[in-house]
Amino acid sequence: MNDPKTDLAGAETAKPKKSGVIETLKTILIAGSVALAFRSALYEPFNIPSESMLPTLLVGDYLFVSKFTYGYSRHSILFSPPLFKGRVFENPVKRGDVAVFKLPRDGSTDYIKRIVGLPGDRIQMVGGVLQINGEAVKRERIADYVDIDPYSKRLRRTVQYRETLPGGATFLTLDREPNSEFDNTRAFVVPQGHYFAMGDNRDNSLDSRAEPAIGVGFVPAENLVGRADVLWFSTDGTASLFEPWYWIGATRFSRMFRTIGP
């Protein structure tokens, strides 16, 4: 026959174990909920996988994107559930903002480009020069942009300009190929409730200049995820996750904690 005292002691030692598991699960659930709320309502991290926004953003840059700047849509929430249409607490986009949005043709792929056209604007590229409402955007030739070609590993030089949009937003753009495919386009009239987005690396960006079937087309306001605000980390890709001894050498410390606004 079992000793009641032993059974009682055993029961009392088992109880805290069960309670500890429950408390751990509660902690994980609360932490996950807080992280999800932070990501949906305040800031979401993104990284840059392509060269379409050179020289502003480099491959290997990590950003914080503010979710509250433009208000909220279903794309503000993880997996973009169809809970509502349009935007709530909507604020207009400023010309020159660097914005993250969902690709219109699939509603799921994240793109990052600069907003150059607002609703009602007439946008056109003529001889490689951006035209807004019939006026050429002011641009100034500055020193060439110099970097290493990721494929040939050779030094490359690219023609670089400082552009100033109506309203005063100033940023750098690249012109890698004279008379390239999107250096001369038809005139695009931006519909109400939409925006026109372009990459700063003008000859290496499938953006609103490209038809929706292959590029971006016009960006619906609902598809905006947020504004790229802060560059908080950057790596040149020479160190893998499993090579911590190379991490310091691969980190671009000079790019950390930069603001991205024009």
Secondary structure, 3 states (H helix, E strand, C coil): CCCHHHHHHHHHHHHHHHHHHHHHHHHHHHHHHHHHHHHHHCEEEEECCCCCCCCCCCCCEEEEEECCCCCECHHHCCCCCCCCCCCECCCCCCCCCEEEEECCCCCCCEEEEEEEECCCCEEEEECCEEEECCEECEEEEEEEEEEECCCCCCEEEEEEEEEECCCCCEEEEEECCCCCCCCCCCCEECCCCEEEEECCECCCCCCCCCCCCCCCCCEEHHHEEEEEEEEEEEECCCCCCCCHHHHHHHECHHHCCEECCC
